[in-house]
Amino acid sequence: MERAKLLAAMKDRMPEKRYIHTIGVTDTAMALAERFGQNPKKAEVAAILHDSCKYADREWMKQMIIEQQMDPTLLLYHHELWHGPVGAYVARQEFGVEDPDMLNAIRFHTTGRIGMSDLEKIVYIADMIEPNRKFPDVDKLREAAKTMELNDLMITCLSHSIMFLMSKHQPIFPDSFNCYNDLLLNKKGLKS
């Protein structure tokens, strides 16, 4: 599907503020894809669809997690994590996205995971640093995105997210810790 049609579909599914966020994530993901030698079209589609289920009915999302045999651990954590995996399902069923890399970029954009592809990292980072985000140190993350290598940038963004959740005494989904450890072990050459 082309950009205009996908964005029109998203506009009907979310408040204006989230729609503006989606455009910001899309443009940021495309710029990061260019910078890191990835396909900007894939980044564009995954970014447009990343929050397609952000405002979906909670009971329906719960039902989809159960029916589609998604990771049942999700149900133990805050419902904010559900829209990624359910969004990947919707991207395939409703929007015809078949590319596994794009689907994983949608699925794991809130948690990360072990063995993330570059596209998955790009969508995760773009979601965090897009121009409309406002949180302490977001400008530092944006500056880091101009110079850091992709894996270092991902570690920095994950660290920020994990520390924020810890400061709020919120539980942290295991995939986030596992992703952080995986990236760090790879960086230190401790993992083959």
Salt bridges, closest charged atoms under 4 A:
GLU16 OE1 - LYS11 NZ 3.51
ASP27 OD1 - ARG3 NH2 2.91
GLU44 OE2 - ARG3 NH1 2.91
GLU44 OE1 - LYS41 NZ 2.78
ASP51 OD2 - ARG18 NH1 2.80
ASP51 OD2 - HIS21 NE2 3.52
ASP51 OD2 - HIS50 NE2 3.15
ASP51 OD1 - HIS83 NE2 2.95
ASP51 OD1 - HIS109 NE2 3.27
GLU80 OE1 - LYS54 NZ 2.46
GLU94 OE2 - ARG13 NH2 2.08
GLU98 OE1 - ARG92 NE 3.56
ASP99 OD2 - LYS42 NZ 2.81
ASP118 OD1 - LYS121 NZ 3.75
GLU120 OE1 - ARG113 NE 2.75
ASP127 OD1 - HIS21 NE2 2.85
ASP127 OD1 - HIS50 NE2 3.21
ASP127 OD1 - ARG133 NH2 3.12
GLU130 OE2 - HIS21 ND1 2.75
ASP137 OD1 - LYS140 NZ 3.46
ASP139 OD1 - ARG142 NH1 2.89
GLU143 OE2 - LYS146 NZ 2.85
ASP152 OD1 - LYS187 NZ 2.88
ASP182 OD1 - LYS191 NZ 2.21
